[in-house]
Amino acid sequence: MLQILSPWYQDRGTPQFADGEDVDLRTADTSRGIDARATLSSTSSATFTLTPPTGKPLTTGVYRLVGQQSIDTIPTLQINGADVFGEFDIIDLASDPADGRITRFDAVAPGIGEFRFGEVAPGSVVLGARNLVFQKAYVGARRTSQVETVHNTGSAPVTLGKPTVTGPEATSFAASGSTCGTTLASGATCTFSVDFKPKASGPASASLHVPIGGTSQRVALTGSAFSGKTAITSSGKDSVDKGKTTIETSTSSAMSVRESAQAWFFSAQDLGGKGEIIGVRLQSPGLKSFPRGTRATTTGGPYKIVTTVRGLGCDTTGTMTVKQFLLDPVTGLPDTVDMSFTQYCFDKLAQRGSLQWQARPDVAAPGAPTAVRVSATSTSVQWKPSPSSDAVRTVARLVQGDGTGATPQSGVPLDVTGTSATLPTVPTGQQYTVAVFAVDAAGNVSSAGTAGFGTTPVTVMTPSSPTITGIEPGPGSVTVSFTPPASDGGLPITGYEVSTGSFTATGSESPITLTGLPRNNYQVRVNAVNAAGKGLASASSASFWPEG
């Protein structure tokens, strides 16, 4: 099942849906990841390719592909050939402990969509997405939307009702623009939009209920809103502002921050797609947080600032005054900024401005809920509320795994009632964690109070790489000695493969002789093999020539 809004630049935002035999699952194992191809029509297709970190199995979790993280610690995701650099969440994953084959899978990319397979279908009517996660938005900004597809795979028509939204943040979500009538014919599809427009800072979750026949199917809704005030201003008679004042806020522009070339770039883009209106580039020693207070800015010193208005900007000197500057501990990107500046370009005329990014008086997170406990039957969870007096609501999430790194967007939301929530029925043979967060009025989120249940599954993969310890060229041959890999991937090693180009030889242990080599210059590699497949290759040997 694939339902996405295409991230590819030529058709960005185009809804794409396929299910059943129209989705070709080419690869699905813990060592190589997921490779799926979807046929959307006779002239259109889509792809989903998820690759694990090198030498590590594919596992569940929330992954944030931004900032200063090493690519060796996180999977890589491509949808329709486009790299996904934002956040994505592997909600559910089950694999065969005999060979690492993935038997059940569910992943969501916020604002893009969901891909899943191997789950038990609730009936003949299939929903394209069971989990809709929206990209982080601003309170007061225009709504963002994703498409939900309803597909009747049965042989008879079914009745449909009006979708409704329930839950603590239900007013932040809505269903609109439906093409569905009261009846859906056999084999037919219809769609409607699910909209997100946050009413308060911080995380938001709700449930969408779609009446189908005599039952109702549930779609989990997840969103989050930026906190505080976000705005960029610039004014002056200088060559950049030209006597005008530019003020852009999160309600009037698309605001973003990124890191590039050892600098942070804050940008306010035109909502109509006409490009950047105003931007600020900041540099500090080692991209560390800017200290509070007033300091000089120069073109060659440790602190630099350049403000660009509609494409015009120049290197400047002057002063900046920092009230707040905090970095996100996960991504390393600026999370809270409140600063003002006076800069001078070559014309020596003052350019005055300010930068606010989630600026707010209260940046202290409330205390976490405590004494989280799951019932003996794993049907409900209870907890004690946050000890902080400013905590105004609670978010609870069900996460597969041990809960490491869980966020208010991890896994799926639970409907909270007071200090408890009901747990859904989950597959056996898996480990789960309930993560409970407190949220205050400013949108600050506590650390998680957690409780786990279930059984840790056995995860296997291909072996790590052997180490070549010697090569001995012979007549048209080479004998390769090596040591076994540090990890067998959780399965017994069944053999080794020595290769160079199109020439290979196999054996059960070191050394292995590769024969039939014409006179030429070669390098060889060794791979270990287990039931999950061929593992990582060793480093290449030194170059050698077979004896004549």
Summary of the structure (lengths in Angstrom):
residues: 548
radius of gyration: 27.6
end to end distance: 57.3
largest distance: 83.8
contacts: 1842
relative contact order: 0.10
helix: 2%
strand: 53%
